[in-house]
Amino acid sequence: MWLFFETFLLVFLTDVLYTYYVRALNGTNALVASSWSAVVTVCASMVAINSVEDHTMLGAVLLGAFCGTYVGMKYRKEK
């Protein structure tokens, strides 16, 4: 159960943080964009490792992707 929650949370964070990465790409600060890219890559890599270990984590991946994108877009629209 812990692995399911961990995978969900990592995908959720990846999608939310990806909105910050895309926003940083629109700016002119390469260091900020590169930093966000590294954080997103670490989260996504951990998700890949969890998914390869246990293919039943697909449910957590799909749920985390949906929720993370939803929250990221809602938060981005409010700002």
mmJSON file of the N, C-alpha and C atoms, coordinates in Angstrom:
{"data_MODEL":{"atom_site":{
"group_PDB":["ATOM","ATOM","ATOM","ATOM","ATOM","ATOM","ATOM","ATOM","ATOM","ATOM","ATOM","ATOM","ATOM","ATOM","ATOM","ATOM","ATOM","ATOM","ATOM","ATOM","ATOM","ATOM","ATOM","ATOM","ATOM","ATOM","ATOM","ATOM","ATOM","ATOM","ATOM","ATOM","ATOM","ATOM","ATOM","ATOM","ATOM","ATOM","ATOM","ATOM","ATOM","ATOM","ATOM","ATOM","ATOM","ATOM","ATOM","ATOM","ATOM","ATOM","ATOM","ATOM","ATOM","ATOM","ATOM","ATOM","ATOM","ATOM","ATOM","ATOM","ATOM","ATOM","ATOM","ATOM","ATOM","ATOM","ATOM","ATOM","ATOM","ATOM","ATOM","ATOM","ATOM","ATOM","ATOM","ATOM","ATOM","ATOM","ATOM","ATOM","ATOM","ATOM","ATOM","ATOM","ATOM","ATOM","ATOM","ATOM","ATOM","ATOM","ATOM","ATOM","ATOM","ATOM","ATOM","ATOM","ATOM","ATOM","ATOM","ATOM","ATOM","ATOM","ATOM","ATOM","ATOM","ATOM","ATOM","ATOM","ATOM","ATOM","ATOM","ATOM","ATOM","ATOM","ATOM","ATOM","ATOM","ATOM","ATOM","ATOM","ATOM","ATOM","ATOM","ATOM","ATOM","ATOM","ATOM","ATOM","ATOM","ATOM","ATOM","ATOM","ATOM","ATOM","ATOM","ATOM","ATOM","ATOM","ATOM","ATOM","ATOM","ATOM","ATOM","ATOM","ATOM","ATOM","ATOM","ATOM","ATOM","ATOM","ATOM","ATOM","ATOM","ATOM","ATOM","ATOM","ATOM","ATOM","ATOM","ATOM","ATOM","ATOM","ATOM","ATOM","ATOM","ATOM","ATOM","ATOM","ATOM","ATOM","ATOM","ATOM","ATOM","ATOM","ATOM","ATOM","ATOM","ATOM","ATOM","ATOM","ATOM","ATOM","ATOM","ATOM","ATOM","ATOM","ATOM","ATOM","ATOM","ATOM","ATOM","ATOM","ATOM","ATOM","ATOM","ATOM","ATOM","ATOM","ATOM","ATOM","ATOM","ATOM","ATOM","ATOM","ATOM","ATOM","ATOM","ATOM","ATOM","ATOM","ATOM","ATOM","ATOM","ATOM","ATOM","ATOM","ATOM","ATOM","ATOM","ATOM","ATOM","ATOM","ATOM","ATOM","ATOM","ATOM","ATOM","ATOM","ATOM","ATOM","ATOM","ATOM","ATOM","ATOM","ATOM","ATOM","ATOM"],
"id":[1,2,3,4,5,6,7,8,9,10,11,12,13,14,15,16,17,18,19,20,21,22,23,24,25,26,27,28,29,30,31,32,33,34,35,36,37,38,39,40,41,42,43,44,45,46,47,48,49,50,51,52,53,54,55,56,57,58,59,60,61,62,63,64,65,66,67,68,69,70,71,72,73,74,75,76,77,78,79,80,81,82,83,84,85,86,87,88,89,90,91,92,93,94,95,96,97,98,99,100,101,102,103,104,105,106,107,108,109,110,111,112,113,114,115,116,117,118,119,120,121,122,123,124,125,126,127,128,129,130,131,132,133,134,135,136,137,138,139,140,141,142,143,144,145,146,147,148,149,150,151,152,153,154,155,156,157,158,159,160,161,162,163,164,165,166,167,168,169,170,171,172,173,174,175,176,177,178,179,180,181,182,183,184,185,186,187,188,189,190,191,192,193,194,195,196,197,198,199,200,201,202,203,204,205,206,207,208,209,210,211,212,213,214,215,216,217,218,219,220,221,222,223,224,225,226,227,228,229,230,231,232,233,234,235,236,237],
"type_symbol":["N","C","C","N","C","C","N","C","C","N","C","C","N","C","C","N","C","C","N","C","C","N","C","C","N","C","C","N","C","C","N","C","C","N","C","C","N","C","C","N","C","C","N","C","C","N","C","C","N","C","C","N","C","C","N","C","C","N","C","C","N","C","C","N","C","C","N","C","C","N","C","C","N","C","C","N","C","C","N","C","C","N","C","C","N","C","C","N","C","C","N","C","C","N","C","C","N","C","C","N","C","C","N","C","C","N","C","C","N","C","C","N","C","C","N","C","C","N","C","C","N","C","C","N","C","C","N","C","C","N","C","C","N","C","C","N","C","C","N","C","C","N","C","C","N","C","C","N","C","C","N","C","C","N","C","C","N","C","C","N","C","C","N","C","C","N","C","C","N","C","C","N","C","C","N","C","C","N","C","C","N","C","C","N","C","C","N","C","C","N","C","C","N","C","C","N","C","C","N","C","C","N","C","C","N","C","C","N","C","C","N","C","C","N","C","C","N","C","C","N","C","C","N","C","C","N","C","C","N","C","C","N","C","C","N","C","C"],
"label_atom_id":["N","CA","C","N","CA","C","N","CA","C","N","CA","C","N","CA","C","N","CA","C","N","CA","C","N","CA","C","N","CA","C","N","CA","C","N","CA","C","N","CA","C","N","CA","C","N","CA","C","N","CA","C","N","CA","C","N","CA","C","N","CA","C","N","CA","C","N","CA","C","N","CA","C","N","CA","C","N","CA","C","N","CA","C","N","CA","C","N","CA","C","N","CA","C","N","CA","C","N","CA","C","N","CA","C","N","CA","C","N","CA","C","N","CA","C","N","CA","C","N","CA","C","N","CA","C","N","CA","C","N","CA","C","N","CA","C","N","CA","C","N","CA","C","N","CA","C","N","CA","C","N","CA","C","N","CA","C","N","CA","C","N","CA","C","N","CA","C","N","CA","C","N","CA","C","N","CA","C","N","CA","C","N","CA","C","N","CA","C","N","CA","C","N","CA","C","N","CA","C","N","CA","C","N","CA","C","N","CA","C","N","CA","C","N","CA","C","N","CA","C","N","CA","C","N","CA","C","N","CA","C","N","CA","C","N","CA","C","N","CA","C","N","CA","C","N","CA","C","N","CA","C","N","CA","C","N","CA","C","N","CA","C","N","CA","C","N","CA","C","N","CA","C","N","CA","C"],
"label_alt_id":[null,null,null,null,null,null,null,null,null,null,null,null,null,null,null,null,null,null,null,null,null,null,null,null,null,null,null,null,null,null,null,null,null,null,null,null,null,null,null,null,null,null,null,null,null,null,null,null,null,null,null,null,null,null,null,null,null,null,null,null,null,null,null,null,null,null,null,null,null,null,null,null,null,null,null,null,null,null,null,null,null,null,null,null,null,null,null,null,null,null,null,null,null,null,null,null,null,null,null,null,null,null,null,null,null,null,null,null,null,null,null,null,null,null,null,null,null,null,null,null,null,null,null,null,null,null,null,null,null,null,null,null,null,null,null,null,null,null,null,null,null,null,null,null,null,null,null,null,null,null,null,null,null,null,null,null,null,null,null,null,null,null,null,null,null,null,null,null,null,null,null,null,null,null,null,null,null,null,null,null,null,null,null,null,null,null,null,null,null,null,null,null,null,null,null,null,null,null,null,null,null,null,null,null,null,null,null,null,null,null,null,null,null,null,null,null,null,null,null,null,null,null,null,null,null,null,null,null,null,null,null,null,null,null,null,null,null],
"label_comp_id":["MET","MET","MET","TRP","TRP","TRP","LEU","LEU","LEU","PHE","PHE","PHE","PHE","PHE","PHE","GLU","GLU","GLU","THR","THR","THR","PHE","PHE","PHE","LEU","LEU","LEU","LEU","LEU","LEU","VAL","VAL","VAL","PHE","PHE","PHE","LEU","LEU","LEU","THR","THR","THR","ASP","ASP","ASP","VAL","VAL","VAL","LEU","LEU","LEU","TYR","TYR","TYR","THR","THR","THR","TYR","TYR","TYR","TYR","TYR","TYR","VAL","VAL","VAL","ARG","ARG","ARG","ALA","ALA","ALA","LEU","LEU","LEU","ASN","ASN","ASN","GLY","GLY","GLY","THR","THR","THR","ASN","ASN","ASN","ALA","ALA","ALA","LEU","LEU","LEU","VAL","VAL","VAL","ALA","ALA","ALA","SER","SER","SER","SER","SER","SER","TRP","TRP","TRP","SER","SER","SER","ALA","ALA","ALA","VAL","VAL","VAL","VAL","VAL","VAL","THR","THR","THR","VAL","VAL","VAL","CYS","CYS","CYS","ALA","ALA","ALA","SER","SER","SER","MET","MET","MET","VAL","VAL","VAL","ALA","ALA","ALA","ILE","ILE","ILE","ASN","ASN","ASN","SER","SER","SER","VAL","VAL","VAL","GLU","GLU","GLU","ASP","ASP","ASP","HIS","HIS","HIS","THR","THR","THR","MET","MET","MET","LEU","LEU","LEU","GLY","GLY","GLY","ALA","ALA","ALA","VAL","VAL","VAL","LEU","LEU","LEU","LEU","LEU","LEU","GLY","GLY","GLY","ALA","ALA","ALA","PHE","PHE","PHE","CYS","CYS","CYS","GLY","GLY","GLY","THR","THR","THR","TYR","TYR","TYR","VAL","VAL","VAL","GLY","GLY","GLY","MET","MET","MET","LYS","LYS","LYS","TYR","TYR","TYR","ARG","ARG","ARG","LYS","LYS","LYS","GLU","GLU","GLU","LYS","LYS","LYS"],
"label_asym_id":["A","A","A","A","A","A","A","A","A","A","A","A","A","A","A","A","A","A","A","A","A","A","A","A","A","A","A","A","A","A","A","A","A","A","A","A","A","A","A","A","A","A","A","A","A","A","A","A","A","A","A","A","A","A","A","A","A","A","A","A","A","A","A","A","A","A","A","A","A","A","A","A","A","A","A","A","A","A","A","A","A","A","A","A","A","A","A","A","A","A","A","A","A","A","A","A","A","A","A","A","A","A","A","A","A","A","A","A","A","A","A","A","A","A","A","A","A","A","A","A","A","A","A","A","A","A","A","A","A","A","A","A","A","A","A","A","A","A","A","A","A","A","A","A","A","A","A","A","A","A","A","A","A","A","A","A","A","A","A","A","A","A","A","A","A","A","A","A","A","A","A","A","A","A","A","A","A","A","A","A","A","A","A","A","A","A","A","A","A","A","A","A","A","A","A","A","A","A","A","A","A","A","A","A","A","A","A","A","A","A","A","A","A","A","A","A","A","A","A","A","A","A","A","A","A","A","A","A","A","A","A","A","A","A","A","A","A"],
"label_entity_id":["1","1","1","1","1","1","1","1","1","1","1","1","1","1","1","1","1","1","1","1","1","1","1","1","1","1","1","1","1","1","1","1","1","1","1","1","1","1","1","1","1","1","1","1","1","1","1","1","1","1","1","1","1","1","1","1","1","1","1","1","1","1","1","1","1","1","1","1","1","1","1","1","1","1","1","1","1","1","1","1","1","1","1","1","1","1","1","1","1","1","1","1","1","1","1","1","1","1","1","1","1","1","1","1","1","1","1","1","1","1","1","1","1","1","1","1","1","1","1","1","1","1","1","1","1","1","1","1","1","1","1","1","1","1","1","1","1","1","1","1","1","1","1","1","1","1","1","1","1","1","1","1","1","1","1","1","1","1","1","1","1","1","1","1","1","1","1","1","1","1","1","1","1","1","1","1","1","1","1","1","1","1","1","1","1","1","1","1","1","1","1","1","1","1","1","1","1","1","1","1","1","1","1","1","1","1","1","1","1","1","1","1","1","1","1","1","1","1","1","1","1","1","1","1","1","1","1","1","1","1","1","1","1","1","1","1","1"],
"label_seq_id":[1,1,1,2,2,2,3,3,3,4,4,4,5,5,5,6,6,6,7,7,7,8,8,8,9,9,9,10,10,10,11,11,11,12,12,12,13,13,13,14,14,14,15,15,15,16,16,16,17,17,17,18,18,18,19,19,19,20,20,20,21,21,21,22,22,22,23,23,23,24,24,24,25,25,25,26,26,26,27,27,27,28,28,28,29,29,29,30,30,30,31,31,31,32,32,32,33,33,33,34,34,34,35,35,35,36,36,36,37,37,37,38,38,38,39,39,39,40,40,40,41,41,41,42,42,42,43,43,43,44,44,44,45,45,45,46,46,46,47,47,47,48,48,48,49,49,49,50,50,50,51,51,51,52,52,52,53,53,53,54,54,54,55,55,55,56,56,56,57,57,57,58,58,58,59,59,59,60,60,60,61,61,61,62,62,62,63,63,63,64,64,64,65,65,65,66,66,66,67,67,67,68,68,68,69,69,69,70,70,70,71,71,71,72,72,72,73,73,73,74,74,74,75,75,75,76,76,76,77,77,77,78,78,78,79,79,79],
"pdbx_PDB_ins_code":[null,null,null,null,null,null,null,null,null,null,null,null,null,null,null,null,null,null,null,null,null,null,null,null,null,null,null,null,null,null,null,null,null,null,null,null,null,null,null,null,null,null,null,null,null,null,null,null,null,null,null,null,null,null,null,null,null,null,null,null,null,null,null,null,null,null,null,null,null,null,null,null,null,null,null,null,null,null,null,null,null,null,null,null,null,null,null,null,null,null,null,null,null,null,null,null,null,null,null,null,null,null,null,null,null,null,null,null,null,null,null,null,null,null,null,null,null,null,null,null,null,null,null,null,null,null,null,null,null,null,null,null,null,null,null,null,null,null,null,null,null,null,null,null,null,null,null,null,null,null,null,null,null,null,null,null,null,null,null,null,null,null,null,null,null,null,null,null,null,null,null,null,null,null,null,null,null,null,null,null,null,null,null,null,null,null,null,null,null,null,null,null,null,null,null,null,null,null,null,null,null,null,null,null,null,null,null,null,null,null,null,null,null,null,null,null,null,null,null,null,null,null,null,null,null,null,null,null,null,null,null,null,null,null,null,null,null],
"Cartn_x":[0.826,0.0,0.869,1.99,2.873,3.427,3.787,4.334,3.302,2.031,0.96,0.876,0.855,0.776,2.014,3.182,4.426,4.419,3.994,3.951,2.941,1.766,0.756,1.319,1.93,2.462,3.572,4.432,5.515,4.986,3.991,3.414,2.667,1.944,1.231,2.213,3.304,4.314,4.971,5.237,5.839,4.971,3.67,2.779,2.626,2.518,2.413,3.704,4.838,6.116,6.424,5.876,6.074,5.466,4.382,3.801,4.784,5.516,6.541,7.678,8.027,9.09,8.696,7.473,7.01,6.962,6.509,6.473,7.895,8.853,10.243,10.833,10.39,10.873,10.455,9.32,8.852,9.654,10.354,11.184,12.552,13.425,14.759,15.856,15.496,16.49,16.731,17.841,18.169,18.442,18.988,19.289,18.01,17.0,15.723,15.067,15.031,14.437,15.192,16.502,17.315,17.074,16.9,16.629,15.295,14.257,12.961,13.035,13.784,13.946,14.564,15.56,16.217,15.258,14.471,13.522,12.46,11.937,10.928,11.521,12.752,13.399,13.612,13.984,14.167,12.843,11.776,10.465,10.029,10.174,9.765,10.607,11.878,12.742,12.326,11.968,11.519,10.206,9.342,8.096,8.399,9.327,9.689,10.228,11.056,11.608,10.486,9.563,8.448,7.559,7.338,6.452,7.073,8.38,9.056,9.066,9.253,9.256,7.897,6.816,5.473,4.51,4.112,3.26,1.853,1.49,0.169,0.131,1.263,1.31,0.721,0.297,-0.287,-1.483,-2.269,-3.404,-2.955,-1.905,-1.374,-0.821,-0.174,0.39,-0.728,-1.768,-2.874,-3.611,-3.869,-4.557,-3.704,-2.424,-1.524,-1.388,-1.346,-1.23,-2.48,-3.642,-4.887,-4.974,-4.768,-4.89,-3.811,-2.592,-1.501,-1.701,-2.135,-2.388,-3.559,-4.604,-5.776,-5.396,-4.67,-4.27,-3.299,-2.35,-1.393,-2.06,-3.028,-3.734,-4.655,-5.343,-6.217,-5.394,-4.269,-3.428,-2.851,-2.478,-1.879,-2.902,-4.153,-5.195,-5.515,-5.427,-5.752,-4.695,-3.48,-2.386,-2.409],
"Cartn_y":[-1.196,0.0,1.258,1.195,2.358,2.685,1.663,1.889,2.551,2.18,2.796,4.287,4.619,6.015,6.796,6.197,6.857,7.155,6.18,6.368,7.444,7.403,8.435,9.816,9.953,11.245,11.739,10.843,11.238,11.707,11.009,11.446,12.762,12.873,14.108,15.286,15.121,16.176,16.464,15.418,15.614,16.507,16.257,17.057,18.482,18.644,20.0,20.785,20.151,20.84,21.101,20.271,20.483,21.814,22.246,23.548,24.679,24.514,25.506,25.482,24.298,24.161,24.858,24.621,25.252,26.768,27.228,28.662,29.248,28.511,28.981,29.028,28.13,28.159,29.431,29.987,31.23,32.442,32.284,33.372,33.367,34.189,34.304,33.711,33.178,32.662,31.172,30.859,29.472,28.635,29.225,28.483,28.004,28.85,28.467,27.343,27.486,26.454,25.131,25.203,23.986,23.32,24.104,23.556,22.829,23.445,22.782,21.509,21.533,20.36,19.203,19.5,18.464,17.858,18.692,18.208,17.317,17.759,16.967,15.633,15.64,14.414,13.425,13.897,13.01,12.342,13.127,12.561,11.541,11.891,10.986,9.711,9.821,8.64,7.691,8.237,7.393,6.695,7.377,6.766,5.61,5.819,4.764,3.54,3.75,2.636,1.884,2.608,1.959,1.188,1.743,1.11,-0.138,-0.131,-1.306,-2.428,-2.075,-3.084,-3.767,-2.998,-3.52,-2.896,-3.68,-3.155,-2.796,-3.22,-2.854,-1.39,-0.707,0.699,1.6,1.01,1.803,2.61,2.04,2.768,4.009,3.883,5.027,6.071,5.616,6.539,7.331,6.64,7.312,8.278,7.846,8.695,9.911,9.691,10.799,11.785,11.281,12.159,13.023,12.417,13.171,14.252,13.842,14.786,15.869,15.487,16.46,17.501,17.062,18.008,18.912,18.343,19.129,20.227,19.843,20.816,21.845,21.381,22.302,23.327,22.91,23.83,24.768,24.253,25.105,26.174,25.776,26.725,27.757,27.311,28.206,29.226,28.833,29.756,30.809,30.43,31.367,32.448,32.169,33.128,34.207],
"Cartn_z":[0.0,0.0,0.0,0.73,0.783,-0.593,-1.373,-2.712,-3.623,-3.493,-4.267,-3.939,-2.647,-2.222,-2.663,-2.522,-2.926,-4.425,-5.217,-6.666,-7.032,-6.418,-6.659,-6.341,-5.182,-4.751,-5.682,-6.123,-7.023,-8.375,-8.916,-10.19,-10.005,-8.904,-8.582,-8.539,-7.798,-7.695,-9.044,-9.814,-11.13,-11.991,-12.011,-12.843,-12.331,-11.023,-10.469,-10.718,-10.454,-10.634,-12.103,-12.978,-14.414,-14.85,-14.197,-14.538,-14.189,-13.094,-12.743,-13.759,-14.21,-15.21,-16.515,-16.969,-18.211,-18.053,-16.899,-16.64,-16.639,-16.083,-16.056,-17.459,-18.333,-19.711,-20.434,-20.043,-20.647,-20.175,-19.08,-18.558,-19.217,-18.681,-19.268,-18.394,-17.238,-16.312,-16.563,-17.202,-17.55,-16.304,-15.264,-14.044,-13.355,-13.318,-12.702,-13.504,-14.811,-15.669,-15.532,-15.481,-15.328,-13.982,-12.945,-11.609,-11.573,-12.133,-12.186,-13.016,-14.09,-14.939,-14.157,-13.347,-12.551,-11.519,-10.87,-9.862,-10.509,-11.648,-12.363,-12.807,-13.279,-13.741,-12.604,-11.436,-10.282,-9.906,-9.836,-9.501,-10.549,-11.809,-12.884,-12.893,-12.579,-12.53,-11.419,-10.27,-9.166,-9.512,-10.244,-10.701,-11.645,-12.552,-13.499,-12.766,-11.769,-10.996,-10.281,-9.647,-8.954,-9.921,-11.102,-12.077,-12.68,-12.864,-13.41,-12.379,-11.119,-10.056,-9.919,-10.071,-9.838,-10.842,-11.824,-12.889,-12.414,-11.234,-10.718,-10.289,-10.333,-9.971,-11.054,-12.172,-13.253,-12.757,-11.86,-11.293,-10.542,-9.762,-9.023,-9.977,-11.049,-12.042,-12.719,-13.15,-13.832,-12.908,-11.693,-10.726,-10.357,-10.141,-9.813,-10.956,-12.19,-13.356,-13.504,-13.335,-13.451,-12.378,-11.125,-10.006,-10.052,-10.375,-10.436,-11.523,-12.687,-13.77,-13.434,-12.841,-12.463,-11.467,-10.417,-9.391,-9.98,-10.772,-11.387,-12.279,-13.065,-13.962,-13.172,-12.162,-11.345,-10.64,-10.054,-9.331,-10.289,-11.477,-12.462,-12.951,-13.135,-13.587,-12.549,-11.257,-10.187,-10.02,-10.415,-10.238,-11.278],
"occupancy":[1.0,1.0,1.0,1.0,1.0,1.0,1.0,1.0,1.0,1.0,1.0,1.0,1.0,1.0,1.0,1.0,1.0,1.0,1.0,1.0,1.0,1.0,1.0,1.0,1.0,1.0,1.0,1.0,1.0,1.0,1.0,1.0,1.0,1.0,1.0,1.0,1.0,1.0,1.0,1.0,1.0,1.0,1.0,1.0,1.0,1.0,1.0,1.0,1.0,1.0,1.0,1.0,1.0,1.0,1.0,1.0,1.0,1.0,1.0,1.0,1.0,1.0,1.0,1.0,1.0,1.0,1.0,1.0,1.0,1.0,1.0,1.0,1.0,1.0,1.0,1.0,1.0,1.0,1.0,1.0,1.0,1.0,1.0,1.0,1.0,1.0,1.0,1.0,1.0,1.0,1.0,1.0,1.0,1.0,1.0,1.0,1.0,1.0,1.0,1.0,1.0,1.0,1.0,1.0,1.0,1.0,1.0,1.0,1.0,1.0,1.0,1.0,1.0,1.0,1.0,1.0,1.0,1.0,1.0,1.0,1.0,1.0,1.0,1.0,1.0,1.0,1.0,1.0,1.0,1.0,1.0,1.0,1.0,1.0,1.0,1.0,1.0,1.0,1.0,1.0,1.0,1.0,1.0,1.0,1.0,1.0,1.0,1.0,1.0,1.0,1.0,1.0,1.0,1.0,1.0,1.0,1.0,1.0,1.0,1.0,1.0,1.0,1.0,1.0,1.0,1.0,1.0,1.0,1.0,1.0,1.0,1.0,1.0,1.0,1.0,1.0,1.0,1.0,1.0,1.0,1.0,1.0,1.0,1.0,1.0,1.0,1.0,1.0,1.0,1.0,1.0,1.0,1.0,1.0,1.0,1.0,1.0,1.0,1.0,1.0,1.0,1.0,1.0,1.0,1.0,1.0,1.0,1.0,1.0,1.0,1.0,1.0,1.0,1.0,1.0,1.0,1.0,1.0,1.0,1.0,1.0,1.0,1.0,1.0,1.0,1.0,1.0,1.0,1.0,1.0,1.0,1.0,1.0,1.0,1.0,1.0,1.0],
"B_iso_or_equiv":[0.0,0.0,0.0,0.0,0.0,0.0,0.0,0.0,0.0,0.0,0.0,0.0,0.0,0.0,0.0,0.0,0.0,0.0,0.0,0.0,0.0,0.0,0.0,0.0,0.0,0.0,0.0,0.0,0.0,0.0,0.0,0.0,0.0,0.0,0.0,0.0,0.0,0.0,0.0,0.0,0.0,0.0,0.0,0.0,0.0,0.0,0.0,0.0,0.0,0.0,0.0,0.0,0.0,0.0,0.0,0.0,0.0,0.0,0.0,0.0,0.0,0.0,0.0,0.0,0.0,0.0,0.0,0.0,0.0,0.0,0.0,0.0,0.0,0.0,0.0,0.0,0.0,0.0,0.0,0.0,0.0,0.0,0.0,0.0,0.0,0.0,0.0,0.0,0.0,0.0,0.0,0.0,0.0,0.0,0.0,0.0,0.0,0.0,0.0,0.0,0.0,0.0,0.0,0.0,0.0,0.0,0.0,0.0,0.0,0.0,0.0,0.0,0.0,0.0,0.0,0.0,0.0,0.0,0.0,0.0,0.0,0.0,0.0,0.0,0.0,0.0,0.0,0.0,0.0,0.0,0.0,0.0,0.0,0.0,0.0,0.0,0.0,0.0,0.0,0.0,0.0,0.0,0.0,0.0,0.0,0.0,0.0,0.0,0.0,0.0,0.0,0.0,0.0,0.0,0.0,0.0,0.0,0.0,0.0,0.0,0.0,0.0,0.0,0.0,0.0,0.0,0.0,0.0,0.0,0.0,0.0,0.0,0.0,0.0,0.0,0.0,0.0,0.0,0.0,0.0,0.0,0.0,0.0,0.0,0.0,0.0,0.0,0.0,0.0,0.0,0.0,0.0,0.0,0.0,0.0,0.0,0.0,0.0,0.0,0.0,0.0,0.0,0.0,0.0,0.0,0.0,0.0,0.0,0.0,0.0,0.0,0.0,0.0,0.0,0.0,0.0,0.0,0.0,0.0,0.0,0.0,0.0,0.0,0.0,0.0,0.0,0.0,0.0,0.0,0.0,0.0,0.0,0.0,0.0,0.0,0.0,0.0],
"pdbx_formal_charge":[null,null,null,null,null,null,null,null,null,null,null,null,null,null,null,null,null,null,null,null,null,null,null,null,null,null,null,null,null,null,null,null,null,null,null,null,null,null,null,null,null,null,null,null,null,null,null,null,null,null,null,null,null,null,null,null,null,null,null,null,null,null,null,null,null,null,null,null,null,null,null,null,null,null,null,null,null,null,null,null,null,null,null,null,null,null,null,null,null,null,null,null,null,null,null,null,null,null,null,null,null,null,null,null,null,null,null,null,null,null,null,null,null,null,null,null,null,null,null,null,null,null,null,null,null,null,null,null,null,null,null,null,null,null,null,null,null,null,null,null,null,null,null,null,null,null,null,null,null,null,null,null,null,null,null,null,null,null,null,null,null,null,null,null,null,null,null,null,null,null,null,null,null,null,null,null,null,null,null,null,null,null,null,null,null,null,null,null,null,null,null,null,null,null,null,null,null,null,null,null,null,null,null,null,null,null,null,null,null,null,null,null,null,null,null,null,null,null,null,null,null,null,null,null,null,null,null,null,null,null,null,null,null,null,null,null,null],
"auth_seq_id":[1,1,1,2,2,2,3,3,3,4,4,4,5,5,5,6,6,6,7,7,7,8,8,8,9,9,9,10,10,10,11,11,11,12,12,12,13,13,13,14,14,14,15,15,15,16,16,16,17,17,17,18,18,18,19,19,19,20,20,20,21,21,21,22,22,22,23,23,23,24,24,24,25,25,25,26,26,26,27,27,27,28,28,28,29,29,29,30,30,30,31,31,31,32,32,32,33,33,33,34,34,34,35,35,35,36,36,36,37,37,37,38,38,38,39,39,39,40,40,40,41,41,41,42,42,42,43,43,43,44,44,44,45,45,45,46,46,46,47,47,47,48,48,48,49,49,49,50,50,50,51,51,51,52,52,52,53,53,53,54,54,54,55,55,55,56,56,56,57,57,57,58,58,58,59,59,59,60,60,60,61,61,61,62,62,62,63,63,63,64,64,64,65,65,65,66,66,66,67,67,67,68,68,68,69,69,69,70,70,70,71,71,71,72,72,72,73,73,73,74,74,74,75,75,75,76,76,76,77,77,77,78,78,78,79,79,79],
"auth_comp_id":["MET","MET","MET","TRP","TRP","TRP","LEU","LEU","LEU","PHE","PHE","PHE","PHE","PHE","PHE","GLU","GLU","GLU","THR","THR","THR","PHE","PHE","PHE","LEU","LEU","LEU","LEU","LEU","LEU","VAL","VAL","VAL","PHE","PHE","PHE","LEU","LEU","LEU","THR","THR","THR","ASP","ASP","ASP","VAL","VAL","VAL","LEU","LEU","LEU","TYR","TYR","TYR","THR","THR","THR","TYR","TYR","TYR","TYR","TYR","TYR","VAL","VAL","VAL","ARG","ARG","ARG","ALA","ALA","ALA","LEU","LEU","LEU","ASN","ASN","ASN","GLY","GLY","GLY","THR","THR","THR","ASN","ASN","ASN","ALA","ALA","ALA","LEU","LEU","LEU","VAL","VAL","VAL","ALA","ALA","ALA","SER","SER","SER","SER","SER","SER","TRP","TRP","TRP","SER","SER","SER","ALA","ALA","ALA","VAL","VAL","VAL","VAL","VAL","VAL","THR","THR","THR","VAL","VAL","VAL","CYS","CYS","CYS","ALA","ALA","ALA","SER","SER","SER","MET","MET","MET","VAL","VAL","VAL","ALA","ALA","ALA","ILE","ILE","ILE","ASN","ASN","ASN","SER","SER","SER","VAL","VAL","VAL","GLU","GLU","GLU","ASP","ASP","ASP","HIS","HIS","HIS","THR","THR","THR","MET","MET","MET","LEU","LEU","LEU","GLY","GLY","GLY","ALA","ALA","ALA","VAL","VAL","VAL","LEU","LEU","LEU","LEU","LEU","LEU","GLY","GLY","GLY","ALA","ALA","ALA","PHE","PHE","PHE","CYS","CYS","CYS","GLY","GLY","GLY","THR","THR","THR","TYR","TYR","TYR","VAL","VAL","VAL","GLY","GLY","GLY","MET","MET","MET","LYS","LYS","LYS","TYR","TYR","TYR","ARG","ARG","ARG","LYS","LYS","LYS","GLU","GLU","GLU","LYS","LYS","LYS"],
"auth_asym_id":["A","A","A","A","A","A","A","A","A","A","A","A","A","A","A","A","A","A","A","A","A","A","A","A","A","A","A","A","A","A","A","A","A","A","A","A","A","A","A","A","A","A","A","A","A","A","A","A","A","A","A","A","A","A","A","A","A","A","A","A","A","A","A","A","A","A","A","A","A","A","A","A","A","A","A","A","A","A","A","A","A","A","A","A","A","A","A","A","A","A","A","A","A","A","A","A","A","A","A","A","A","A","A","A","A","A","A","A","A","A","A","A","A","A","A","A","A","A","A","A","A","A","A","A","A","A","A","A","A","A","A","A","A","A","A","A","A","A","A","A","A","A","A","A","A","A","A","A","A","A","A","A","A","A","A","A","A","A","A","A","A","A","A","A","A","A","A","A","A","A","A","A","A","A","A","A","A","A","A","A","A","A","A","A","A","A","A","A","A","A","A","A","A","A","A","A","A","A","A","A","A","A","A","A","A","A","A","A","A","A","A","A","A","A","A","A","A","A","A","A","A","A","A","A","A","A","A","A","A","A","A","A","A","A","A","A","A"],
"auth_atom_id":["N","CA","C","N","CA","C","N","CA","C","N","CA","C","N","CA","C","N","CA","C","N","CA","C","N","CA","C","N","CA","C","N","CA","C","N","CA","C","N","CA","C","N","CA","C","N","CA","C","N","CA","C","N","CA","C","N","CA","C","N","CA","C","N","CA","C","N","CA","C","N","CA","C","N","CA","C","N","CA","C","N","CA","C","N","CA","C","N","CA","C","N","CA","C","N","CA","C","N","CA","C","N","CA","C","N","CA","C","N","CA","C","N","CA","C","N","CA","C","N","CA","C","N","CA","C","N","CA","C","N","CA","C","N","CA","C","N","CA","C","N","CA","C","N","CA","C","N","CA","C","N","CA","C","N","CA","C","N","CA","C","N","CA","C","N","CA","C","N","CA","C","N","CA","C","N","CA","C","N","CA","C","N","CA","C","N","CA","C","N","CA","C","N","CA","C","N","CA","C","N","CA","C","N","CA","C","N","CA","C","N","CA","C","N","CA","C","N","CA","C","N","CA","C","N","CA","C","N","CA","C","N","CA","C","N","CA","C","N","CA","C","N","CA","C","N","CA","C","N","CA","C","N","CA","C","N","CA","C","N","CA","C","N","CA","C","N","CA","C","N","CA","C","N","CA","C"],
"pdbx_PDB_model_num":[1,1,1,1,1,1,1,1,1,1,1,1,1,1,1,1,1,1,1,1,1,1,1,1,1,1,1,1,1,1,1,1,1,1,1,1,1,1,1,1,1,1,1,1,1,1,1,1,1,1,1,1,1,1,1,1,1,1,1,1,1,1,1,1,1,1,1,1,1,1,1,1,1,1,1,1,1,1,1,1,1,1,1,1,1,1,1,1,1,1,1,1,1,1,1,1,1,1,1,1,1,1,1,1,1,1,1,1,1,1,1,1,1,1,1,1,1,1,1,1,1,1,1,1,1,1,1,1,1,1,1,1,1,1,1,1,1,1,1,1,1,1,1,1,1,1,1,1,1,1,1,1,1,1,1,1,1,1,1,1,1,1,1,1,1,1,1,1,1,1,1,1,1,1,1,1,1,1,1,1,1,1,1,1,1,1,1,1,1,1,1,1,1,1,1,1,1,1,1,1,1,1,1,1,1,1,1,1,1,1,1,1,1,1,1,1,1,1,1,1,1,1,1,1,1,1,1,1,1,1,1,1,1,1,1,1,1]
}}}
